[in-house]
Amino acid sequence: MKIRPLGNRALVRPLEEEKMTASGIVLPDTVDREKKIEAEVVALGDGKRLAKYNLKPGDRVIIEKWGGEEVELEKVEHKIVDYEKILAVIE
């Protein structure tokens, strides 16, 4: 199955987060440590607003943690996010 986002949206795959503190304490999934996460761009819509950011599949970005709609693709969690939820590109 393929998912093609529409308009000014991007399909991203959130990257694994560290679940242990520097001192070795394991944090449960329910702990809200940050409001932003890193993700990899998988696919892009054809919206004009999104095009000006010059993103491409494979780019690593920072997105709002609670932004977007969660979808499962090939048994892996992905998110469809609006361009406004993409905060930065990691270079």
N, CA, C and O atoms as a GROMACS GRO file, in nm:
protein
  364
    1MET      N    1   0.085  -0.117   0.000
    1MET     CA    2   0.000   0.000   0.000
    1MET      C    3   0.089   0.124   0.000
    1MET      O    4   0.192   0.127   0.067
    2LYS      N    5   0.049   0.225  -0.075
    2LYS     CA    6   0.120   0.354  -0.078
    2LYS      C    7   0.024   0.462  -0.030
    2LYS      O    8  -0.096   0.454  -0.051
    3ILE      N    9   0.080   0.560   0.035
    3ILE     CA   10   0.001   0.676   0.079
    3ILE      C   11   0.062   0.799   0.014
    3ILE      O   12   0.181   0.824   0.027
    4ARG      N   13  -0.022   0.876  -0.056
    4ARG     CA   14   0.023   1.000  -0.119
    4ARG      C   15  -0.050   1.115  -0.051
    4ARG      O   16  -0.171   1.131  -0.070
    5PRO      N   17   0.020   1.195   0.027
    5PRO     CA   18  -0.045   1.307   0.094
    5PRO      C   19  -0.094   1.410  -0.008
    5PRO      O   20  -0.034   1.427  -0.114
    6LEU      N   21  -0.201   1.478   0.025
    6LEU     CA   22  -0.259   1.578  -0.064
    6LEU      C   23  -0.225   1.719  -0.017
    6LEU      O   24  -0.202   1.742   0.101
    7GLY      N   25  -0.223   1.811  -0.111
    7GLY     CA   26  -0.204   1.953  -0.079
    7GLY      C   27  -0.074   1.981  -0.008
    7GLY      O   28   0.033   1.935  -0.048
    8ASN      N   29  -0.084   2.058   0.098
    8ASN     CA   30   0.033   2.104   0.174
    8ASN      C   31   0.064   2.012   0.292
    8ASN      O   32   0.093   2.059   0.402
    9ARG      N   33   0.058   1.882   0.268
    9ARG     CA   34   0.084   1.785   0.373
    9ARG      C   35   0.204   1.698   0.336
    9ARG      O   36   0.241   1.684   0.219
   10ALA      N   37   0.264   1.640   0.440
   10ALA     CA   38   0.377   1.549   0.420
   10ALA      C   39   0.353   1.421   0.500
   10ALA      O   40   0.295   1.425   0.609
   11LEU      N   41   0.396   1.310   0.446
   11LEU     CA   42   0.395   1.183   0.517
   11LEU      C   43   0.533   1.166   0.578
   11LEU      O   44   0.633   1.166   0.506
   12VAL      N   45   0.540   1.151   0.710
   12VAL     CA   46   0.668   1.138   0.779
   12VAL      C   47   0.667   1.013   0.868
   12VAL      O   48   0.562   0.967   0.912
   13ARG      N   49   0.786   0.960   0.892
   13ARG     CA   50   0.803   0.846   0.982
   13ARG      C   51   0.878   0.896   1.105
   13ARG      O   52   0.996   0.929   1.095
   14PRO      N   53   0.811   0.901   1.220
   14PRO     CA   54   0.881   0.944   1.342
   14PRO      C   55   0.998   0.851   1.372
   14PRO      O   56   0.988   0.729   1.358
   15LEU      N   57   1.110   0.910   1.412
   15LEU     CA   58   1.229   0.832   1.446
   15LEU      C   59   1.222   0.791   1.592
   15LEU      O   60   1.159   0.858   1.674
   16GLU      N   61   1.285   0.681   1.624
   16GLU     CA   62   1.282   0.628   1.760
   16GLU      C   63   1.337   0.730   1.859
   16GLU      O   64   1.437   0.797   1.833
   17GLU      N   65   1.270   0.741   1.972
   17GLU     CA   66   1.314   0.831   2.078
   17GLU      C   67   1.389   0.753   2.184
   17GLU      O   68   1.362   0.635   2.206
   18GLU      N   69   1.483   0.818   2.248
   18GLU     CA   70   1.556   0.757   2.359
   18GLU      C   71   1.461   0.743   2.476
   18GLU      O   72   1.396   0.840   2.515
   19LYS      N   73   1.451   0.623   2.534
   19LYS     CA   74   1.359   0.599   2.643
   19LYS      C   75   1.431   0.580   2.776
   19LYS      O   76   1.375   0.526   2.872
   20MET      N   77   1.557   0.624   2.781
   20MET     CA   78   1.633   0.611   2.903
   20MET      C   79   1.709   0.741   2.928
   20MET      O   80   1.763   0.802   2.836
   21THR      N   81   1.712   0.784   3.053
   21THR     CA   82   1.785   0.905   3.087
   21THR      C   83   1.934   0.876   3.088
   21THR      O   84   1.977   0.761   3.083
   22ALA      N   85   2.014   0.982   3.096
   22ALA     CA   86   2.160   0.968   3.098
   22ALA      C   87   2.206   0.887   3.220
   22ALA      O   88   2.309   0.821   3.216
   23SER      N   89   2.129   0.894   3.329
   23SER     CA   90   2.166   0.820   3.449
   23SER      C   91   2.113   0.677   3.450
   23SER      O   92   2.133   0.604   3.547
   24GLY      N   93   2.046   0.636   3.341
   24GLY     CA   94   2.002   0.497   3.329
   24GLY      C   95   1.859   0.470   3.371
   24GLY      O   96   1.818   0.354   3.376
   25ILE      N   97   1.781   0.573   3.400
   25ILE     CA   98   1.642   0.554   3.439
   25ILE      C   99   1.558   0.536   3.313
   25ILE      O  100   1.561   0.621   3.223
   26VAL      N  101   1.482   0.427   3.307
   26VAL     CA  102   1.397   0.400   3.191
   26VAL      C  103   1.267   0.478   3.207
   26VAL      O  104   1.202   0.472   3.311
   27LEU      N  105   1.231   0.552   3.102
   27LEU     CA  106   1.110   0.633   3.105
   27LEU      C  107   0.996   0.560   3.036
   27LEU      O  108   1.015   0.504   2.928
   28PRO      N  109   0.876   0.560   3.096
   28PRO     CA  110   0.761   0.497   3.030
   28PRO      C  111   0.714   0.581   2.912
   28PRO      O  112   0.744   0.700   2.903
   29ASP      N  113   0.638   0.518   2.821
   29ASP     CA  114   0.587   0.588   2.703
   29ASP      C  115   0.495   0.705   2.739
   29ASP      O  116   0.479   0.797   2.659
   30THR      N  117   0.436   0.702   2.857
   30THR     CA  118   0.341   0.806   2.895
   30THR      C  119   0.406   0.936   2.939
   30THR      O  120   0.338   1.037   2.955
   31VAL      N  121   0.537   0.936   2.957
   31VAL     CA  122   0.608   1.058   2.999
   31VAL      C  123   0.619   1.152   2.880
   31VAL      O  124   0.672   1.115   2.775
   32ASP      N  125   0.568   1.274   2.895
   32ASP     CA  126   0.575   1.374   2.789
   32ASP      C  127   0.701   1.457   2.810
   32ASP      O  128   0.698   1.560   2.878
   33ARG      N  129   0.811   1.411   2.750
   33ARG     CA  130   0.938   1.479   2.772
   33ARG      C  131   0.953   1.603   2.686
   33ARG      O  132   1.007   1.704   2.732
   34GLU      N  133   0.907   1.598   2.564
   34GLU     CA  134   0.922   1.710   2.473
   34GLU      C  135   0.798   1.723   2.388
   34GLU      O  136   0.719   1.630   2.376
   35LYS      N  137   0.782   1.840   2.330
   35LYS     CA  138   0.667   1.862   2.243
   35LYS      C  139   0.706   1.857   2.096
   35LYS      O  140   0.626   1.889   2.009
   36LYS      N  141   0.831   1.818   2.069
   36LYS     CA  142   0.880   1.809   1.931
   36LYS      C  143   0.949   1.675   1.913
   36LYS      O  144   1.007   1.620   2.007
   37ILE      N  145   0.943   1.621   1.790
   37ILE     CA  146   1.011   1.496   1.761
   37ILE      C  147   1.080   1.504   1.625
   37ILE      O  148   1.044   1.586   1.540
   38GLU      N  149   1.179   1.419   1.606
   38GLU     CA  150   1.246   1.408   1.477
   38GLU      C  151   1.171   1.306   1.393
   38GLU      O  152   1.118   1.208   1.444
   39ALA      N  153   1.168   1.331   1.262
   39ALA     CA  154   1.100   1.240   1.169
   39ALA      C  155   1.171   1.244   1.035
   39ALA      O  156   1.245   1.337   1.004
   40GLU      N  157   1.148   1.140   0.956
   40GLU     CA  158   1.202   1.133   0.820
   40GLU      C  159   1.088   1.154   0.721
   40GLU      O  160   0.983   1.091   0.734
   41VAL      N  161   1.108   1.240   0.623
   41VAL     CA  162   1.007   1.265   0.520
   41VAL      C  163   1.000   1.143   0.430
   41VAL      O  164   1.102   1.097   0.378
   42VAL      N  165   0.878   1.090   0.411
   42VAL     CA  166   0.857   0.973   0.325
   42VAL      C  167   0.796   1.015   0.192
   42VAL      O  168   0.839   0.968   0.086
   43ALA      N  169   0.697   1.105   0.196
   43ALA     CA  170   0.631   1.151   0.074
   43ALA      C  171   0.577   1.291   0.098
   43ALA      O  172   0.552   1.332   0.211
   44LEU      N  173   0.559   1.365  -0.012
   44LEU     CA  174   0.512   1.504  -0.004
   44LEU      C  175   0.391   1.525  -0.092
   44LEU      O  176   0.379   1.465  -0.199
   45GLY      N  177   0.301   1.612  -0.046
   45GLY     CA  178   0.189   1.653  -0.129
   45GLY      C  179   0.237   1.752  -0.234
   45GLY      O  180   0.355   1.789  -0.237
   46ASP      N  181   0.146   1.796  -0.320
   46ASP     CA  182   0.184   1.887  -0.429
   46ASP      C  183   0.147   2.032  -0.401
   46ASP      O  184   0.137   2.112  -0.494
   47GLY      N  185   0.125   2.066  -0.276
   47GLY     CA  186   0.084   2.201  -0.240
   47GLY      C  187   0.192   2.305  -0.264
   47GLY      O  188   0.311   2.278  -0.249
   48LYS      N  189   0.150   2.425  -0.302
   48LYS     CA  190   0.243   2.534  -0.332
   48LYS      C  191   0.316   2.583  -0.207
   48LYS      O  192   0.434   2.618  -0.215
   49ARG      N  193   0.249   2.585  -0.094
   49ARG     CA  194   0.314   2.632   0.029
   49ARG      C  195   0.424   2.536   0.072
   49ARG      O  196   0.530   2.579   0.118
   50LEU      N  197   0.401   2.407   0.057
   50LEU     CA  198   0.500   2.306   0.093
   50LEU      C  199   0.619   2.310  -0.003
   50LEU      O  200   0.732   2.288   0.039
   51ALA      N  201   0.594   2.337  -0.130
   51ALA     CA  202   0.700   2.336  -0.232
   51ALA      C  203   0.809   2.439  -0.203
   51ALA      O  204   0.926   2.416  -0.236
   52LYS      N  205   0.773   2.552  -0.142
   52LYS     CA  206   0.874   2.656  -0.119
   52LYS      C  207   0.979   2.615  -0.015
   52LYS      O  208   1.083   2.680  -0.005
   53TYR      N  209   0.953   2.509   0.062
   53TYR     CA  210   1.050   2.463   0.161
   53TYR      C  211   1.154   2.369   0.101
   53TYR      O  212   1.251   2.333   0.168
   54ASN      N  213   1.134   2.328  -0.024
   54ASN     CA  214   1.231   2.246  -0.096
   54ASN      C  215   1.263   2.116  -0.022
   54ASN      O  216   1.378   2.072  -0.022
   55LEU      N  217   1.163   2.056   0.040
   55LEU     CA  218   1.181   1.928   0.108
   55LEU      C  219   1.180   1.816   0.006
   55LEU      O  220   1.126   1.830  -0.104
   56LYS      N  221   1.241   1.703   0.043
   56LYS     CA  222   1.238   1.585  -0.044
   56LYS      C  223   1.235   1.461   0.044
   56LYS      O  224   1.278   1.466   0.160
   57PRO      N  225   1.186   1.349  -0.008
   57PRO     CA  226   1.188   1.226   0.070
   57PRO      C  227   1.329   1.194   0.117
   57PRO      O  228   1.426   1.208   0.043
   58GLY      N  229   1.338   1.151   0.242
   58GLY     CA  230   1.468   1.121   0.302
   58GLY      C  231   1.518   1.232   0.393
   58GLY      O  232   1.605   1.207   0.478
   59ASP      N  233   1.466   1.354   0.379
   59ASP     CA  234   1.506   1.464   0.467
   59ASP      C  235   1.463   1.434   0.610
   59ASP      O  236   1.358   1.374   0.633
   60ARG      N  237   1.547   1.475   0.705
   60ARG     CA  238   1.511   1.464   0.847
   60ARG      C  239   1.460   1.599   0.893
   60ARG      O  240   1.522   1.702   0.867
   61VAL      N  241   1.346   1.597   0.962
   61VAL     CA  242   1.281   1.720   1.005
   61VAL      C  243   1.243   1.711   1.152
   61VAL      O  244   1.241   1.602   1.210
   62ILE      N  245   1.212   1.826   1.209
   62ILE     CA  246   1.156   1.832   1.344
   62ILE      C  247   1.010   1.873   1.327
   62ILE      O  248   0.979   1.973   1.262
   63ILE      N  249   0.920   1.794   1.387
   63ILE     CA  250   0.777   1.823   1.378
   63ILE      C  251   0.719   1.836   1.519
   63ILE      O  252   0.780   1.791   1.617
   64GLU      N  253   0.602   1.896   1.527
   64GLU     CA  254   0.532   1.902   1.655
   64GLU      C  255   0.487   1.762   1.693
   64GLU      O  256   0.433   1.689   1.609
   65LYS      N  257   0.510   1.723   1.816
   65LYS     CA  258   0.479   1.587   1.862
   65LYS      C  259   0.332   1.553   1.846
   65LYS      O  260   0.299   1.441   1.806
   66TRP      N  261   0.245   1.644   1.876
   66TRP     CA  262   0.102   1.614   1.875
   66TRP      C  263   0.034   1.659   1.746
   66TRP      O  264  -0.088   1.653   1.736
   67GLY      N  265   0.111   1.704   1.648
   67GLY     CA  266   0.053   1.746   1.520
   67GLY      C  267   0.035   1.629   1.426
   67GLY      O  268   0.111   1.532   1.431
   68GLY      N  269  -0.064   1.636   1.340
   68GLY     CA  270  -0.081   1.536   1.235
   68GLY      C  271  -0.169   1.419   1.274
   68GLY      O  272  -0.209   1.402   1.389
   69GLU      N  273  -0.197   1.338   1.172
   69GLU     CA  274  -0.279   1.219   1.189
   69GLU      C  275  -0.191   1.096   1.180
   69GLU      O  276  -0.110   1.083   1.088
   70GLU      N  277  -0.206   1.006   1.276
   70GLU     CA  278  -0.126   0.883   1.275
   70GLU      C  279  -0.186   0.783   1.178
   70GLU      O  280  -0.308   0.764   1.175
   71VAL      N  281  -0.101   0.720   1.098
   71VAL     CA  282  -0.142   0.613   1.007
   71VAL      C  283  -0.038   0.502   1.015
   71VAL      O  284   0.079   0.527   1.046
   72GLU      N  285  -0.081   0.379   0.986
   72GLU     CA  286   0.012   0.267   0.986
   72GLU      C  287   0.038   0.227   0.841
   72GLU      O  288  -0.056   0.206   0.764
   73LEU      N  289   0.163   0.217   0.806
   73LEU     CA  290   0.204   0.180   0.671
   73LEU      C  291   0.308   0.070   0.682
   73LEU      O  292   0.416   0.091   0.737
   74GLU      N  293   0.275  -0.048   0.630
   74GLU     CA  294   0.365  -0.164   0.639
   74GLU      C  295   0.406  -0.192   0.783
   74GLU      O  296   0.522  -0.219   0.812
   75LYS      N  297   0.309  -0.186   0.874
   75LYS     CA  298   0.326  -0.214   1.017
   75LYS      C  299   0.420  -0.118   1.088
   75LYS      O  300   0.475  -0.150   1.194
   76VAL      N  301   0.439   0.001   1.031
   76VAL     CA  302   0.523   0.104   1.092
   76VAL      C  303   0.439   0.231   1.107
   76VAL      O  304   0.368   0.270   1.015
   77GLU      N  305   0.448   0.294   1.224
   77GLU     CA  306   0.372   0.416   1.250
   77GLU      C  307   0.428   0.532   1.168
   77GLU      O  308   0.548   0.555   1.166
   78HIS      N  309   0.339   0.604   1.102
   78HIS     CA  310   0.372   0.724   1.026
   78HIS      C  311   0.275   0.834   1.068
   78HIS      O  312   0.178   0.808   1.138
   79LYS      N  313   0.302   0.955   1.024
   79LYS     CA  314   0.211   1.068   1.048
   79LYS      C  315   0.194   1.146   0.919
   79LYS      O  316   0.288   1.163   0.842
   80ILE      N  317   0.073   1.193   0.897
   80ILE     CA  318   0.047   1.288   0.789
   80ILE      C  319   0.036   1.423   0.858
   80ILE      O  320  -0.055   1.446   0.938
   81VAL      N  321   0.129   1.514   0.826
   81VAL     CA  322   0.133   1.643   0.893
   81VAL      C  323   0.117   1.757   0.793
   81VAL      O  324   0.161   1.748   0.678
   82ASP      N  325   0.054   1.864   0.838
   82ASP     CA  326   0.042   1.985   0.759
   82ASP      C  327   0.178   2.056   0.758
   82ASP      O  328   0.254   2.043   0.854
   83TYR      N  329   0.207   2.129   0.653
   83TYR     CA  330   0.338   2.195   0.642
   83TYR      C  331   0.368   2.284   0.762
   83TYR      O  332   0.485   2.303   0.797
   84GLU      N  333   0.266   2.340   0.825
   84GLU     CA  334   0.287   2.428   0.941
   84GLU      C  335   0.339   2.353   1.063
   84GLU      O  336   0.393   2.414   1.155
   85LYS      N  337   0.323   2.221   1.065
   85LYS     CA  338   0.371   2.140   1.178
   85LYS      C  339   0.517   2.098   1.161
   85LYS      O  340   0.576   2.043   1.253
   86ILE      N  341   0.575   2.126   1.043
   86ILE     CA  342   0.718   2.098   1.020
   86ILE      C  343   0.794   2.223   1.065
   86ILE      O  344   0.784   2.329   1.004
   87LEU      N  345   0.870   2.208   1.173
   87LEU     CA  346   0.935   2.324   1.235
   87LEU      C  347   1.073   2.353   1.179
   87LEU      O  348   1.114   2.470   1.174
   88ALA      N  349   1.147   2.249   1.138
   88ALA     CA  350   1.285   2.270   1.091
   88ALA      C  351   1.333   2.149   1.014
   88ALA      O  352   1.278   2.039   1.027
   89VAL      N  353   1.436   2.171   0.932
   89VAL     CA  354   1.504   2.063   0.861
   89VAL      C  355   1.638   2.040   0.931
   89VAL      O  356   1.708   2.136   0.962
   90ILE      N  357   1.672   1.914   0.956
   90ILE     CA  358   1.800   1.881   1.020
   90ILE      C  359   1.902   1.858   0.909
   90ILE      O  360   1.883   1.772   0.824
   91GLU      N  361   2.009   1.936   0.911
   91GLU     CA  362   2.112   1.924   0.807
   91GLU      C  363   2.238   1.861   0.862
   91GLU      O  364   2.335   1.843   0.788
   0.00000   0.00000   0.00000
